[in-house]
């Protein structure tokens, strides 16, 4: 029995050493862009929140701030802005989003919402307009202490007349 415990301990040590070695080999690696994922929840009736985030990359920095308020009990409206500074110039974006919960407690542990957003970007005197339609689904595990957010949606870029699924 002691022999098996010693073998398990050696395997654990070998796996940890290999993991540390791999991390050191790729210490210079840069992470990709984070995914922008929405949850299916909205703030309570009459309440507001501020969704803010930043992205810092090698050649650019982005800053977003989108205050949102629930005005009717099941309709959250957000109006915000973003600035993206990169080596080719600065992109300024205005955003408007409306989101409503369409189903709560699906299967006893999932919520679903519907969100529509419009973004207008300005870059060197040119404007880019994008429409986003999103169906965020949030599934809760372990008494809502763990949540998985999944989004299904589409994007339409007006100037390019281009659709993309997200």
ROPA-757058 format. One record per atom (N, C-alpha, C): residue number from 1; residue in one letter; atom name; z, x negated, y. Coordinates in steps of 0.1 Angstrom, whole numbers, always signed. Example, Ala and Ser with C-alpha at 12.3 -4.5 7.8 and 13.67 -1.06 7.14 Angstrom:
<sites>
SITE num residuo atomo    up  east north
SITE   1       a     N   +78  -132   -57
SITE   1       a    CA   +78  -123   -45
SITE   1       a     C   +78  -132   -33
SITE   2       s     N   +71  -128   -22
SITE   2       s    CA   +71  -137   -11
SITE   2       s     C   +79  -129    +0
</sites>
This chain:
<sites>
SITE num residuo atomo    up  east north
SITE   1       x     N    +0    -8   -12
SITE   1       x    CA    +0    +0    +0
SITE   1       x     C    +0    -9   +13
SITE   2       x     N    +8   -20   +12
SITE   2       x    CA    +8   -29   +24
SITE   2       x     C    -5   -35   +26
SITE   3       x     N   -12   -38   +15
SITE   3       x    CA   -25   -44   +16
SITE   3       x     C   -35   -35   +23
SITE   4       x     N   -35   -22   +20
SITE   4       x    CA   -44   -12   +27
SITE   4       x     C   -41   -11   +42
SITE   5       x     N   -28   -12   +45
SITE   5       x    CA   -24   -11   +59
SITE   5       x     C   -29   -24   +67
SITE   6       x     N   -28   -35   +60
SITE   6       x    CA   -33   -48   +66
SITE   6       x     C   -48   -47   +68
SITE   7       x     N   -56   -42   +58
SITE   7       x    CA   -70   -41   +59
SITE   7       x     C   -74   -32   +71
SITE   8       x     N   -68   -20   +72
SITE   8       x    CA   -70   -11   +83
SITE   8       x     C   -68   -18   +96
SITE   9       x     N   -57   -25   +97
SITE   9       x    CA   -54   -32  +110
SITE   9       x     C   -64   -42  +113
SITE  10       x     N   -70   -50  +103
SITE  10       x    CA   -80   -60  +106
SITE  10       x     C   -93   -53  +110
SITE  11       x     N   -97   -42  +104
SITE  11       x    CA  -109   -35  +108
SITE  11       x     C  -107   -29  +122
SITE  12       x     N   -96   -24  +126
SITE  12       x    CA   -93   -19  +139
SITE  12       x     C   -95   -31  +149
SITE  13       x     N   -89   -42  +146
SITE  13       x    CA   -90   -54  +155
SITE  13       x     C  -105   -58  +156
SITE  14       x     N  -112   -58  +145
SITE  14       x    CA  -126   -62  +146
SITE  14       x     C  -134   -53  +155
SITE  15       x     N  -132   -40  +153
SITE  15       x    CA  -139   -30  +161
SITE  15       x     C  -136   -31  +176
SITE  16       x     N  -123   -34  +179
SITE  16       x    CA  -119   -35  +193
SITE  16       x     C  -125   -48  +199
SITE  17       x     N  -125   -59  +191
SITE  17       x    CA  -131   -72  +196
SITE  17       x     C  -146   -70  +198
SITE  18       x     N  -153   -63  +190
SITE  18       x    CA  -167   -60  +191
SITE  18       x     C  -170   -52  +204
SITE  19       x     N  -162   -42  +206
SITE  19       x    CA  -163   -33  +218
SITE  19       x     C  -161   -41  +231
SITE  20       x     N  -151   -49  +231
SITE  20       x    CA  -148   -57  +243
SITE  20       x     C  -160   -67  +245
SITE  21       x     N  -164   -73  +234
SITE  21       x    CA  -176   -83  +235
SITE  21       x     C  -188   -76  +241
SITE  22       x     N  -191   -64  +236
SITE  22       x    CA  -203   -57  +242
SITE  22       x     C  -201   -53  +256
SITE  23       x     N  -189   -49  +260
SITE  23       x    CA  -187   -46  +275
SITE  23       x     C  -188   -59  +283
SITE  24       x     N  -184   -70  +278
SITE  24       x    CA  -185   -82  +286
SITE  24       x     C  -200   -87  +287
SITE  25       x     N  -208   -84  +276
SITE  25       x    CA  -222   -88  +276
SITE  25       x     C  -229   -80  +287
SITE  26       x     N  -226   -68  +289
SITE  26       x    CA  -233   -59  +298
SITE  26       x     C  -224   -56  +311
SITE  27       x     N  -216   -66  +315
SITE  27       x    CA  -207   -63  +327
SITE  27       x     C  -216   -62  +339
SITE  28       x     N  -228   -66  +340
SITE  28       x    CA  -236   -65  +352
SITE  28       x     C  -244   -52  +352
SITE  29       x     N  -243   -44  +342
SITE  29       x    CA  -251   -31  +341
SITE  29       x     C  -247   -22  +353
SITE  30       x     N  -256   -15  +358
SITE  30       x    CA  -254    -5  +368
SITE  30       x     C  -256    +9  +362
SITE  31       x     N  -247   +18  +365
SITE  31       x    CA  -248   +32  +360
SITE  31       x     C  -259   +39  +367
SITE  32       x     N  -264   +49  +360
SITE  32       x    CA  -275   +58  +366
SITE  32       x     C  -268   +68  +375
SITE  33       x     N  -277   +76  +381
SITE  33       x    CA  -272   +86  +390
SITE  33       x     C  -263   +96  +383
SITE  34       x     N  -253  +101  +389
SITE  34       x    CA  -245  +111  +382
SITE  34       x     C  -253  +124  +382
SITE  35       x     N  -250  +132  +372
SITE  35       x    CA  -256  +145  +371
SITE  35       x     C  -249  +155  +380
SITE  36       x     N  -256  +163  +387
SITE  36       x    CA  -250  +173  +395
SITE  36       x     C  -249  +186  +387
SITE  37       x     N  -237  +189  +384
SITE  37       x    CA  -234  +201  +375
SITE  37       x     C  -225  +210  +382
SITE  38       x     N  -228  +223  +382
SITE  38       x    CA  -220  +233  +388
SITE  38       x     C  -212  +240  +378
SITE  39       x     N  -200  +245  +381
SITE  39       x    CA  -192  +253  +372
SITE  39       x     C  -195  +268  +375
SITE  40       x     N  -191  +276  +365
SITE  40       x    CA  -193  +290  +366
SITE  40       x     C  -183  +298  +375
SITE  41       x     N  -173  +291  +380
SITE  41       x    CA  -163  +297  +388
SITE  41       x     C  -166  +298  +403
SITE  42       x     N  -159  +308  +409
SITE  42       x    CA  -160  +308  +424
SITE  42       x     C  -145  +310  +429
SITE  43       x     N  -143  +307  +441
SITE  43       x    CA  -130  +308  +447
SITE  43       x     C  -126  +322  +448
SITE  44       x     N  -113  +325  +449
SITE  44       x    CA  -108  +339  +449
SITE  44       x     C  -112  +346  +462
SITE  45       x     N  -112  +359  +462
SITE  45       x    CA  -116  +367  +473
SITE  45       x     C  -109  +363  +486
SITE  46       x     N  -116  +361  +496
SITE  46       x    CA  -111  +358  +509
SITE  46       x     C  -107  +343  +510
SITE  47       x     N  -109  +335  +500
SITE  47       x    CA  -106  +321  +500
SITE  47       x     C  -118  +312  +503
SITE  48       x     N  -115  +300  +507
SITE  48       x    CA  -126  +290  +510
SITE  48       x     C  -122  +277  +503
SITE  49       x     N  -133  +269  +501
SITE  49       x    CA  -131  +255  +495
SITE  49       x     C  -141  +246  +501
SITE  50       x     N  -139  +233  +500
SITE  50       x    CA  -148  +223  +504
SITE  50       x     C  -152  +215  +492
SITE  51       x     N  -165  +216  +489
SITE  51       x    CA  -171  +207  +478
SITE  51       x     C  -177  +195  +485
SITE  52       x     N  -171  +183  +482
SITE  52       x    CA  -176  +171  +489
SITE  52       x     C  -177  +160  +479
SITE  53       x     N  -188  +152  +479
SITE  53       x    CA  -189  +141  +471
SITE  53       x     C  -198  +130  +477
SITE  54       x     N  -198  +118  +471
SITE  54       x    CA  -206  +108  +476
SITE  54       x     C  -212  +100  +464
SITE  55       x     N  -223   +94  +467
SITE  55       x    CA  -230   +86  +456
SITE  55       x     C  -233   +72  +463
SITE  56       x     N  -228   +62  +457
SITE  56       x    CA  -231   +48  +462
SITE  56       x     C  -239   +41  +452
SITE  57       x     N  -251   +37  +456
SITE  57       x    CA  -260   +30  +447
SITE  57       x     C  -263   +16  +454
SITE  58       x     N  -271    +8  +447
SITE  58       x    CA  -274    -5  +452
SITE  58       x     C  -281    -5  +465
SITE  59       x     N  -291    +4  +467
SITE  59       x    CA  -299    +4  +480
SITE  59       x     C  -297   +17  +488
SITE  60       x     N  -287   +25  +485
SITE  60       x    CA  -285   +37  +493
SITE  60       x     C  -271   +43  +490
SITE  61       x     N  -268   +51  +500
SITE  61       x    CA  -255   +59  +500
SITE  61       x     C  -257   +73  +504
SITE  62       x     N  -252   +83  +496
SITE  62       x    CA  -253   +97  +500
SITE  62       x     C  -239  +103  +502
SITE  63       x     N  -239  +112  +511
SITE  63       x    CA  -226  +119  +514
SITE  63       x     C  -229  +134  +516
SITE  64       x     N  -222  +142  +508
SITE  64       x    CA  -224  +156  +508
SITE  64       x     C  -211  +163  +512
SITE  65       x     N  -212  +174  +520
SITE  65       x    CA  -201  +183  +523
SITE  65       x     C  -206  +197  +523
SITE  66       x     N  -200  +206  +515
SITE  66       x    CA  -205  +220  +514
SITE  66       x     C  -193  +229  +514
SITE  67       x     N  -188  +234  +525
SITE  67       x    CA  -178  +244  +525
SITE  67       x     C  -183  +257  +520
SITE  68       x     N  -175  +264  +512
SITE  68       x    CA  -179  +277  +506
SITE  68       x     C  -168  +287  +507
SITE  69       x     N  -171  +299  +510
SITE  69       x    CA  -161  +310  +510
SITE  69       x     C  -166  +322  +502
SITE  70       x     N  -156  +329  +496
SITE  70       x    CA  -158  +341  +489
SITE  70       x     C  -156  +353  +498
SITE  71       x     N  -167  +359  +502
SITE  71       x    CA  -166  +369  +513
SITE  71       x     C  -164  +384  +508
SITE  72       x     N  -168  +386  +495
SITE  72       x    CA  -168  +400  +490
SITE  72       x     C  -159  +402  +478
SITE  73       x     N  -154  +391  +472
SITE  73       x    CA  -147  +392  +460
SITE  73       x     C  -155  +387  +448
SITE  74       x     N  -168  +387  +449
SITE  74       x    CA  -177  +382  +438
SITE  74       x     C  -189  +376  +444
SITE  75       x     N  -189  +371  +456
SITE  75       x    CA  -200  +364  +462
SITE  75       x     C  -195  +352  +471
SITE  76       x     N  -198  +340  +466
SITE  76       x    CA  -194  +328  +473
SITE  76       x     C  -206  +323  +481
SITE  77       x     N  -204  +321  +493
SITE  77       x    CA  -215  +315  +502
SITE  77       x     C  -211  +302  +507
SITE  78       x     N  -220  +292  +505
SITE  78       x    CA  -217  +278  +509
SITE  78       x     C  -228  +274  +519
SITE  79       x     N  -224  +268  +530
SITE  79       x    CA  -233  +262  +540
SITE  79       x     C  -229  +247  +542
SITE  80       x     N  -238  +238  +540
SITE  80       x    CA  -234  +224  +541
SITE  80       x     C  -245  +215  +545
SITE  81       x     N  -242  +202  +544
SITE  81       x    CA  -251  +192  +548
SITE  81       x     C  -249  +179  +540
SITE  82       x     N  -260  +171  +541
SITE  82       x    CA  -259  +158  +534
SITE  82       x     C  -267  +147  +542
SITE  83       x     N  -262  +135  +540
SITE  83       x    CA  -269  +124  +547
SITE  83       x     C  -271  +113  +536
SITE  84       x     N  -284  +109  +534
SITE  84       x    CA  -287   +99  +524
SITE  84       x     C  -293   +87  +532
SITE  85       x     N  -286   +76  +533
SITE  85       x    CA  -290   +64  +539
SITE  85       x     C  -296   +54  +529
SITE  86       x     N  -308   +51  +530
SITE  86       x    CA  -314   +41  +521
SITE  86       x     C  -323   +31  +529
SITE  87       x     N  -329   +22  +522
SITE  87       x    CA  -336   +11  +528
SITE  87       x     C  -349   +16  +535
SITE  88       x     N  -354   +28  +532
SITE  88       x    CA  -366   +33  +538
SITE  88       x     C  -363   +42  +550
SITE  89       x     N  -350   +45  +553
SITE  89       x    CA  -346   +54  +564
SITE  89       x     C  -335   +64  +560
SITE  90       x     N  -333   +73  +568
SITE  90       x    CA  -322   +83  +565
SITE  90       x     C  -328   +97  +563
SITE  91       x     N  -323  +103  +552
SITE  91       x    CA  -327  +117  +549
SITE  91       x     C  -315  +126  +553
SITE  92       x     N  -318  +136  +561
SITE  92       x    CA  -307  +146  +564
SITE  92       x     C  -311  +159  +558
SITE  93       x     N  -302  +165  +551
SITE  93       x    CA  -304  +177  +544
SITE  93       x     C  -294  +188  +547
SITE  94       x     N  -299  +200  +549
SITE  94       x    CA  -291  +212  +551
SITE  94       x     C  -292  +220  +538
SITE  95       x     N  -281  +226  +534
SITE  95       x    CA  -281  +234  +522
SITE  95       x     C  -273  +247  +524
SITE  96       x     N  -279  +257  +517
SITE  96       x    CA  -272  +270  +517
SITE  96       x     C  -272  +275  +502
SITE  97       x     N  -261  +279  +497
SITE  97       x    CA  -260  +284  +483
SITE  97       x     C  -252  +297  +483
SITE  98       x     N  -257  +306  +475
SITE  98       x    CA  -249  +318  +471
SITE  98       x     C  -247  +318  +456
SITE  99       x     N  -235  +322  +452
SITE  99       x    CA  -232  +322  +438
SITE  99       x     C  -223  +334  +435
SITE 100       x     N  -226  +340  +423
SITE 100       x    CA  -218  +352  +419
SITE 100       x     C  -215  +351  +404
SITE 101       x     N  -203  +354  +400
SITE 101       x    CA  -200  +354  +385
SITE 101       x     C  -206  +367  +379
SITE 102       x     N  -214  +365  +369
SITE 102       x    CA  -221  +376  +362
SITE 102       x     C  -214  +380  +349
SITE 103       x     N  -206  +371  +343
SITE 103       x    CA  -199  +375  +331
SITE 103       x     C  -187  +366  +329
SITE 104       x     N  -176  +372  +326
SITE 104       x    CA  -163  +364  +324
SITE 104       x     C  -158  +367  +309
SITE 105       x     N  -153  +357  +303
SITE 105       x    CA  -147  +358  +290
SITE 105       x     C  -157  +361  +279
SITE 106       x     N  -169  +356  +280
SITE 106       x    CA  -179  +357  +269
SITE 106       x     C  -173  +350  +257
SITE 107       x     N  -173  +358  +246
SITE 107       x    CA  -168  +352  +234
SITE 107       x     C  -153  +348  +235
SITE 108       x     N  -147  +353  +245
SITE 108       x    CA  -133  +349  +247
SITE 108       x     C  -130  +336  +254
SITE 109       x     N  -140  +328  +257
SITE 109       x    CA  -138  +315  +263
SITE 109       x     C  -149  +310  +272
SITE 110       x     N  -158  +318  +276
SITE 110       x    CA  -169  +313  +284
SITE 110       x     C  -172  +322  +296
SITE 111       x     N  -175  +316  +308
SITE 111       x    CA  -179  +323  +320
SITE 111       x     C  -193  +319  +323
SITE 112       x     N  -200  +329  +330
SITE 112       x    CA  -214  +326  +334
SITE 112       x     C  -215  +331  +349
SITE 113       x     N  -223  +323  +357
SITE 113       x    CA  -225  +327  +371
SITE 113       x     C  -240  +326  +373
SITE 114       x     N  -245  +331  +385
SITE 114       x    CA  -259  +329  +389
SITE 114       x     C  -258  +324  +403
SITE 115       x     N  -265  +313  +406
SITE 115       x    CA  -265  +306  +419
SITE 115       x     C  -279  +304  +424
SITE 116       x     N  -281  +307  +437
SITE 116       x    CA  -294  +305  +443
SITE 116       x     C  -291  +296  +455
SITE 117       x     N  -299  +285  +457
SITE 117       x    CA  -297  +275  +468
SITE 117       x     C  -310  +272  +474
SITE 118       x     N  -309  +269  +487
SITE 118       x    CA  -321  +264  +495
SITE 118       x     C  -317  +251  +502
SITE 119       x     N  -325  +241  +501
SITE 119       x    CA  -323  +228  +507
SITE 119       x     C  -334  +225  +516
SITE 120       x     N  -331  +221  +529
SITE 120       x    CA  -342  +216  +538
SITE 120       x     C  -338  +202  +542
SITE 121       x     N  -347  +193  +538
SITE 121       x    CA  -345  +179  +541
SITE 121       x     C  -354  +174  +552
SITE 122       x     N  -349  +165  +560
SITE 122       x    CA  -357  +159  +571
SITE 122       x     C  -358  +144  +569
SITE 123       x     N  -370  +139  +569
SITE 123       x    CA  -372  +124  +567
SITE 123       x     C  -384  +120  +575
SITE 124       x     N  -381  +112  +585
SITE 124       x    CA  -392  +106  +594
SITE 124       x     C  -401  +117  +600
SITE 125       x     N  -395  +128  +605
SITE 125       x    CA  -402  +139  +611
SITE 125       x     C  -408  +149  +601
SITE 126       x     N  -408  +146  +588
SITE 126       x    CA  -413  +156  +578
SITE 126       x     C  -402  +164  +572
SITE 127       x     N  -405  +176  +568
SITE 127       x    CA  -395  +185  +562
SITE 127       x     C  -399  +187  +548
SITE 128       x     N  -389  +188  +539
SITE 128       x    CA  -391  +191  +525
SITE 128       x     C  -381  +203  +522
SITE 129       x     N  -387  +214  +517
SITE 129       x    CA  -379  +226  +513
SITE 129       x     C  -379  +227  +498
SITE 130       x     N  -367  +230  +493
SITE 130       x    CA  -365  +232  +478
SITE 130       x     C  -357  +244  +476
SITE 131       x     N  -361  +252  +466
SITE 131       x    CA  -353  +263  +461
SITE 131       x     C  -348  +260  +448
SITE 132       x     N  -335  +263  +445
SITE 132       x    CA  -329  +261  +432
SITE 132       x     C  -323  +274  +427
SITE 133       x     N  -326  +278  +414
SITE 133       x    CA  -320  +289  +408
SITE 133       x     C  -313  +283  +396
SITE 134       x     N  -300  +286  +394
SITE 134       x    CA  -292  +280  +384
SITE 134       x     C  -283  +290  +377
SITE 135       x     N  -281  +288  +364
SITE 135       x    CA  -273  +296  +356
SITE 135       x     C  -262  +287  +351
SITE 136       x     N  -251  +285  +358
SITE 136       x    CA  -240  +277  +353
SITE 136       x     C  -232  +285  +342
SITE 137       x     N  -228  +278  +331
SITE 137       x    CA  -220  +284  +321
SITE 137       x     C  -209  +274  +318
SITE 138       x     N  -196  +279  +319
SITE 138       x    CA  -185  +271  +317
SITE 138       x     C  -178  +276  +304
SITE 139       x     N  -175  +267  +295
SITE 139       x    CA  -168  +270  +282
SITE 139       x     C  -155  +263  +282
SITE 140       x     N  -145  +270  +280
SITE 140       x    CA  -131  +265  +280
SITE 140       x     C  -126  +262  +266
SITE 141       x     N  -119  +251  +264
SITE 141       x    CA  -113  +247  +251
SITE 141       x     C   -98  +244  +254
SITE 142       x     N   -90  +245  +244
SITE 142       x    CA   -76  +241  +244
SITE 142       x     C   -69  +248  +256
SITE 143       x     N   -69  +261  +256
SITE 143       x    CA   -62  +270  +266
SITE 143       x     C   -66  +266  +280
SITE 144       x     N   -79  +264  +282
SITE 144       x    CA   -85  +261  +295
SITE 144       x     C   -81  +248  +301
SITE 145       x     N   -76  +239  +293
SITE 145       x    CA   -72  +225  +298
SITE 145       x     C   -84  +216  +297
SITE 146       x     N   -94  +220  +289
SITE 146       x    CA  -107  +212  +288
SITE 146       x     C  -118  +222  +290
SITE 147       x     N  -128  +218  +298
SITE 147       x    CA  -139  +227  +301
SITE 147       x     C  -152  +219  +300
SITE 148       x     N  -163  +226  +295
SITE 148       x    CA  -176  +220  +294
SITE 148       x     C  -185  +229  +303
SITE 149       x     N  -191  +222  +312
SITE 149       x    CA  -200  +229  +322
SITE 149       x     C  -215  +226  +317
SITE 150       x     N  -222  +237  +316
SITE 150       x    CA  -236  +235  +312
SITE 150       x     C  -245  +243  +322
SITE 151       x     N  -256  +238  +326
SITE 151       x    CA  -264  +244  +336
SITE 151       x     C  -278  +246  +331
SITE 152       x     N  -284  +257  +334
SITE 152       x    CA  -298  +260  +330
SITE 152       x     C  -304  +265  +343
SITE 153       x     N  -315  +258  +348
SITE 153       x    CA  -320  +263  +360
SITE 153       x     C  -334  +258  +363
SITE 154       x     N  -339  +261  +375
SITE 154       x    CA  -352  +257  +379
SITE 154       x     C  -352  +253  +394
SITE 155       x     N  -361  +244  +397
SITE 155       x    CA  -363  +239  +411
SITE 155       x     C  -377  +242  +415
SITE 156       x     N  -379  +246  +428
SITE 156       x    CA  -392  +248  +433
SITE 156       x     C  -393  +240  +446
SITE 157       x     N  -402  +230  +447
SITE 157       x    CA  -404  +222  +459
SITE 157       x     C  -416  +228  +466
SITE 158       x     N  -414  +234  +478
SITE 158       x    CA  -424  +242  +485
SITE 158       x     C  -436  +233  +489
SITE 159       x     N  -433  +221  +495
SITE 159       x    CA  -444  +213  +500
SITE 159       x     C  -453  +208  +489
SITE 160       x     N  -448  +205  +477
SITE 160       x    CA  -455  +200  +466
SITE 160       x     C  -460  +212  +457
SITE 161       x     N  -456  +224  +459
SITE 161       x    CA  -459  +235  +451
SITE 161       x     C  -456  +232  +436
SITE 162       x     N  -444  +226  +434
SITE 162       x    CA  -441  +221  +420
SITE 162       x     C  -428  +227  +415
SITE 163       x     N  -428  +232  +403
SITE 163       x    CA  -416  +237  +396
SITE 163       x     C  -411  +226  +386
SITE 164       x     N  -398  +226  +385
SITE 164       x    CA  -392  +217  +375
SITE 164       x     C  -380  +224  +369
SITE 165       x     N  -378  +222  +356
SITE 165       x    CA  -366  +228  +350
SITE 165       x     C  -355  +218  +350
SITE 166       x     N  -343  +223  +351
SITE 166       x    CA  -331  +214  +351
SITE 166       x     C  -321  +219  +341
</sites>
